[in-house]
Amino acid sequence: MSDNLATRIRVNQQKLGAELKPHYDFIICGSGSSGSVVARRLAENADVNVLLLEAGGSDDVASIKDASAWPSLRGGEHDWAFRAKPNPRLNGRAIPMSMGKVLGGGSSINVMGWSRGHKNDWDHFAAEAGDDGWNYQSVLQIYRRIEDWHGAPDPARRGKGGLLFVQPAPDPHPLAAAMLDAFAAAGVLTFDDQNGVMMEGDGGGAISNVCVRDGQRQSVFRAYVYPYMDRPNLTVLTQALVTRLAFEGKQVAGAEFLREGKLHRIGATREVVVSLGAIHTPKLLMQSGIGDEAELKRVGIPVIQHLPGVGRNFQDHFMAPCVWESRDSIEPRNNRGEATAFWKSDAALDRPDLQSFMVEAPYASPQAAKVAPPANSWSLTTAVLRTASRGRLRLTGSDPLDPIDIDANALDDPADRKALKICVEFCRAIGNSAPLRRFAKREILPGPLEGAELEAFIRNATVSHSHQTCTAKMGRDAMSVVDHRLRVYGINRLRIADGSIMPRIVTGNTMAPCVVIGERAGEMLKADHNV
């Protein structure tokens, strides 16, 4: 982007922020991987006034721009730095869960892996919603439209010239190529694209798809919203913490937010879209009187709409990474995660349920690594993609500033413990195999453990992938929160567009599916309001 555009944006946003209107056509709460998309699509119509609210600050930060610097962002000022409540199955540990508190949300602090989800994920969404607009063939057309793909040509599945720059990690570390050889030797087919045909079948291994260009993060906010911020109809307000929705009966009339110590209330003449992510979206609904009646009464919040599914069905990907010390120092490239494999613990499954992801750095919980691994280490993560355990979010009080209680419930279901153990054993075999021998001086974690010792390692090592989802799910049963058009049941002029609407967690990283959710929401809003 040119310096001229940057200047125009700064001047325009200062003016718009200083002259806030009493109401806008649409208010979008949250500038993450879905909210940024919704805001851009609505603002494309110059006659539509859009207010985008973000609790965090600017993303114009060196460590955010550098795609390899994401480890330094974990737990920092641009991270909500949530912690799940202590879990007895994790030896009482309260594990961290990152979520972006900055323009771009998760896409400004994550690893920038572009993972579309499996064909069967999307077909399941369509079946749950009763709407073929959510099926794989439908979202495939969205992916083709929004991508600017710089990899092996695949015109049936990949797009060129879209807003989002995506490529296989260029000039990957030799470790990544060796990793693919190790996957292949273990019977995992390798592909030239981790999406495309690989995500229509039994999985496979590939160089990772990344939204990284010349080492720089290409966040969803930067791709969608930033180029439109010099326009008079798009106001982007940072440091604006949305606290409650405003109602007229059962119709949402606007949003309240805290900014610089002052409470603002601004109206929405058409709709409010909540895109705060799978932790803050259900929290805002409950603080506003939408949720399980007994839960709301417990903390003294008047009930506007009884929806027992709000905050339920919490899902995430969990991992217990394996770590090796390298024979030589490892200079990280791209996003530090340049190779991945999706595979099945049981051939009878309809989609891969496990993922191994290479990290060009030591990656371990302090409880698993009693001593910090050497800096010249690399890791293999062990994601359980098809978790059977379900968690729950609960309010701790009626004040919007009260923290949210996150019972992630990791490894509650024995099936998850079994799958994670299989994944750890597989990753150990990969890391110690012949193709990787020249990179592996020694195995640091977990080492040759078996039985109770290996189980103890897994309990100490398990951490979150920060793929929190499914807490305001789309569907047609009693626990569903939104319908197939993302409208909150029983409430007018309110939609949810983020990972919380997923009926079940997708196969792989969640950023790309959240972009599709934003695109679907944008299409629906434009159609319903004829804009």
N, C-alpha and C positions, 0 to 999 in steps of 0.2 A: 504493500500500500504506500502511496506517495505521502511525502511530508505535507503536501497541500491538503490532501484528504484528512490527514490527522488533525491539522489545524482547523479545518471546517467542522470536523466532528466535535472537537473540544469546545469551540465557540458556540456551536448549535446546542450541544447538550447542557452547557452552562446556562444558556438562555432558557431552554425548556425546563430545566430543573428549578430555576429561580422563579418561573412563572407557571407553576403547576395549575392545571385546570381543576375545577370542582368535580368534573366527570370526564371519562373517556369512553369510546365505544367498547373497547376490550381492555381488561386488565389481565396481564399474564404474571402469575406469581412464580418466580424462579427462572433463572437464565441458563439452566443446564442443557443437557443433550436433547430434551424434548421442548422445553420452554423457549429456547432460542429459535427452534424451527417454527413453532407456532407464531411467535412474534414477527419473524421475517415474512412468513406467508401472508399474514394479515396486513402488514405494513406495505406490502407490494401494491396495494390499492391506496393511492394517494388521498382518497376521500375518507379513509378509515383512520381514526386516531387510536394509537396503541400505547399503553403504559406497561413497561416491563420492570418489575420490581425484583431486586437482588439484595439479599442480606449482607453479602460480602462486598469487597471492594474491586478495584481495577485488576485486570489480568496482565497489565503492562509491567511484568516482573521477569527479571532475567531467568530465575529458576523455573518459572512456568514455561517460558519460551523454549528453553533447552530440554529437548525430549528425553535426554538421559538423566536429568536431574530429579526425576520424580521421587526417589527415596527421600530426598531432603524435604519434600513437601508434606510427607506423612506426619501428622501430629503438629504441624506448624500453623501459622496464622490463617492460611487459606484452606484449612481443613476443619470441619465441624468436630473432628476427633471424638466421635461417639465411642462409648464403651458398652458392650453388652453386659448384663448383670452376671455376677459370678456363677459359673456353671460347674456342678459337681462332677460331670463327666470329663471336664477339662481340668481336673484337680483344683477346682475352685477358682480358676483364672477368669478374670473379666477382660475378654479380648477386645482390642481396638477395632473400630470400624470407621474407615475414612469416607468422607463425603465432601465434595467441594463447596467451600464457602467463599466464592469469588465469581466474577463474570465467567461463564462457561461451565460452572458447576464441576461435576466429575471430569468432564473433558478437558479441564484445565489442570487437573492434578493426577490423572490416572496414567496408565502405561501406554495408552493410545493404540491398543490392539483393536483391529476392525474385524469383528466376528459376527456374522449375520444371524446366527441361530440356525438350527437344523430345519430341514423341510417339514419334519413331523412336529416341530414346535409350533410353527405357524398354522399347520392344518389343525392342530389341537386348539389353538386360539379360535379359529373359525368355527370349530364344532362347539366350543363352549359359548361363544357369542351368538351362534346362529346367523353368521354373516360371512359369506364367501369373500368379502372384501379384506378379510384378515388372513386368507389362506396363502400358501406359499406362492402360488402363481401370481396372485395379486401383489404381494409385497415384493416379489422379484422385479416386477415392473417399476416399483418405487425405487428399489436399489439401483436399477439400471439408469433411472432418470437422475438420481442425485449424485452418482459417483463420477469422479474423474479418475478412472482406473489406469494405472501405469504398470501393467504387468502383462502376462501372456494373453493375447487376444482371445476373447470368449464372448462374441457379440450376443449370444443367446442369454448370457447370465451377467455380463459386466457392462458398465456404461462408460462413456467418454464425455468429457466436457461439462459434467455436473459440478455442483458447488463443493463437493467433498473430495479432496485429494487423497487417494489411497494407492499404496504400492506394496509389493513384497519388499521387506527390508533390504535396501540396496547395499551391495558390497558387505555382506554379513561377515561376522567374525568366523574364522575357520572352525571354531567350536560348533557353530550352527550347522555347517555342512556335515561335520562328523556326527552331530546329533541325529541328523536325518539318516545317515548310514546306519547308525545304531538302531533307530526305529525300524528301518527296513529289515535289518538282520533279525529283529525280534518278531517279524511277521506283520508289522504295521505298514500298509501300502503308503508310498509317498507320492505327493502331487505337486504340481507347480503353482497351485493356488489353494490356500486354506479354506476359501469360500468356494463359489462355483460348484462343480460336480461333487467335490469332497463333502459338502454339507447336504447332499441329497441321499447319501448312502450310509455305509458302515463306519465312516470316519476316515482317518489317515493322518499322515504327518506332512508338514510343509514349512517353508520359510513363512514367518508371520506376515499377515497384512497389517500395515501400520499407516496411521494418518500423520506421517512425519515427512517433512520436506527439507533437505539440506540440514538435517539435524534439528530442525525447528518443529515444535508442536503445532499442528493444524487443528485447533479446537473447533467444536461445533459453533461456539459463539463467534469466533473470528471468521468462520466460513459464511455463516448465515446473517448475523446481526450487524457486526462491525461495519460492513460496507454500506449499510443503510442508515447509519447514525448521524449522517449530515442532513437527513430529511426532517421536515417540520412535523411529520405525523407520527414519529416514533420517539418516545421519551424513555430513556434507560436510566433508572434511578438506582444507584448503589447505596449501600449501608441502610437499606430499607427492609426491616424485619417485619414480615407480614404476621400479624398477631391473631386476627379474627376476620371472618367474613361478616359483612353487614347484610341484614335481611329485611325484607318487607313481606311478612307472612312466611311462606315457603319459597319465596323468590329471592335470589341473591341480588342485592342492590349495589354491592361494591366491596371494598376491602379496607381494613384498618391496618396501619403499619407504623412502627416506631422508627423515627429517623432523627438522629442528633438530639435524643432525649425528648422529642416531641411526638405525640400521637396524632397521626393524620387519618382522616377518613375520606376516601375518594370514591365516587360513584362509577359504576359501569352501566352504560345505557343498553348494551347488548348482552355481554357475558363476562364472567370471570373464569379463567382457566388456571387450575392449580397444577403446577409442575415443580413441586418442592422435593421430589424424591420419596422413596418408600418409607422414610422415617418421619420427615416433616409434613408430608401430605396428610397421613392419617392423624398426626398430632393437630394440625390446623383444623381438620374436619371436627375432631372431638372437642377442641377448644371452642369451636363455633356452634356446638350443639348437635352435631351429626355423628351418630355412633351407637354403640350398645347402650340401651337405656339405663341398665343397672350400673354400668361403668361411669356414665355421665353423672348419675345421681350420687354415686360414691364420692365424687369430688365437688359436688354442688353446682354442676353446670346444667342450666335449663335445657330440656330436650326439644329440639326442633324436628329431627327426623331419626327414628329408631332404625339403625342399620347395624346389625350385630357383627357384620364382617369387617367393619373398619378397624384396622390394626391387627387383624387376624391373618393367618395364612403366610406369615413372614417366612421368606426363603432367601438363601444366600449360598454361594459356593464356598466351601471350606477346604483347607489344605494343610498338610503337614510336610513342609519342604525337606528335601534331601540336599546335602551340601558336600562338595568336594573341594579340596585345596588344589589349585592348579600348579603345574610344574613351573609356569612362567607367569609374569604379571598379565592381567587381562585389562586391556584398554576398552571400555565400553563403547559400542557403536549403536547408532540409531536409538531405539528405546530400551536398550539392554535386554530385550526379550525377542530374539530373532528366529526362534524355531519352536514349533508346537506340535503336539499330536493329540488327536481325539480317538478314543478307542472304547471297546466294550469289555466290561467285566464278565458278561454273559452274552454269548452269541445270539441268544433268543430275543434280546432287547430290540426295540424298534428304532433306537437311536443311540449314539455313543453316550456313555454315562461317566466317563473318566477323561481327564485332560492332563497331559504333562506339558509344562511350559518352561523353557530354558530361561534362566536369569543370569546375566553376566555380572553377578555380585553375590556375596553371601546373603541368604535370606532365611532367617530363623528367629523364632521367639526366644527371648532371654532365658526362659525356663528350660527350653530344649538344649540350647547351646550354653552350657554353664560358663564357658569362656568364649568370648567373641571370636568367631572364625577369622582366619587371616584375610586381609583385604583382597589378596589374589585368589579368591574362591569363586566358584560358580554353583548354581543351584538348579534343581529340577523341582518345580511345584507339582502338587498332587491333588488336583481339584476333583471333588465329587460333584458332577454336573447335575445329577438327577436325585437330589436329596429327598429322603422320605420324611425327615423331621420337619416340624412346622413350629415356628415361634410366634410371639405375640408382643405387641406394643401396648403399654398402658400409661395413662397420665399419672403424674405424681401430685398434681394439684390443679386448681382452676386458673392460676395465673399463667399467661402464655410464656413467661420467662422460667416457669418451673421446668426442670429437665424431664425428658421422656424416659420411661423405664423400658429397656429393650431386653426382652427374654428371647434371645436368638435360638435357644434350645438346641444348639449344635450337638450332633451325634446322639440325640435322644433315641432315635430308631436304630436297632441293631443292624439293619441293612446298611446304614450309612457307615457304621464302624467297620463292617465287613468290607465294603467297597473301598474305603480309605486305606485299609490294610493291604488290599490287593494292589492299589495304586502305588503305595510306598514300596512294596516288594518289586513291582515292575520297574519303578524309577531307579531303585538300587541296581537292578540287573542291567538297565540301560547305562547308567553312569559308570559301572564297572566293566562294561563290555569292551571288546577289542577295538572298535572304531574310536573310542574315547580315551584309550589308554594313554596316549601322548599328552592329554590335557589333565589327567587325573593323577596327581602325586599321591593323594590318599583320600579315602572317604572319611569325612568328618561326622556327618549325621545321616542316618541314625547309627551306622556301624552294623556289625553282624549280630543284631539282636533277634531274639525269637521269643515266642510265647508272651509271658507276662511282661518281660522287659520291653518288647516291641510295643505292646499295648500301652505301657507307661510312657514310652517316647511319644506315641501318637497323642495321648492325652495332654502332654506338655507342649507338643509342637504345633497343634492345630491352631490356625489363625484364619481370619476372614479374607476372602478375595475382594471384599467391599463391593459385592454385587447384590446389594439389598433390593428386594423386589416383592411384589405380590400382595401388599398389605391393603389394597383397595381394589380387589380383583374385578375384572370384567367377566360377566356371565349372567346366568338366568336362574341360579338357585338362591336360597335364602341368605347365603353368606356373600353374595355378590354385591358390589358397591356401585358399579357403573354398568350401563347397558352397552350394546354393541357400538353405539355412537359416542361412548365415553361420557354420557350424561349421568350425573349422580341420581340414583333412584329417589323419587319423592321430592326432589328439589328442582326448581326451574332456574335456568340461566347459570348453571354451574357444570363445568366439565373438569375431568382429570386427564392429564396427558403426561405420563412419566412411567417409570418402571413399576410403580405400585399397581398398575392395572393388569399386569400379566397374571393370567390364571395359574401358571406354573413358571418356574425359572427356565430361561432358555439355555441351550447347549452352547456354552462359551461366554465370552465377555459381553456385557450388557449394553455398552454404548451404542452400537449400531442399531439394535432393536429399539432403543429409546428414540433414536432419530426417526425411525419408521413410525413409531407411535405419534411423534410430533407431526410428521407429514400427514398421517391419517387424520389427526385432529384438525390440522389446517384445512384439509379438503372438506371435512364435515362442517366446520364453522363457516367457510366461504359459501358452501352450498345452502346451509340453513339460513344464512343472513343475506344471501344474494349480494355478496361483496367480492 
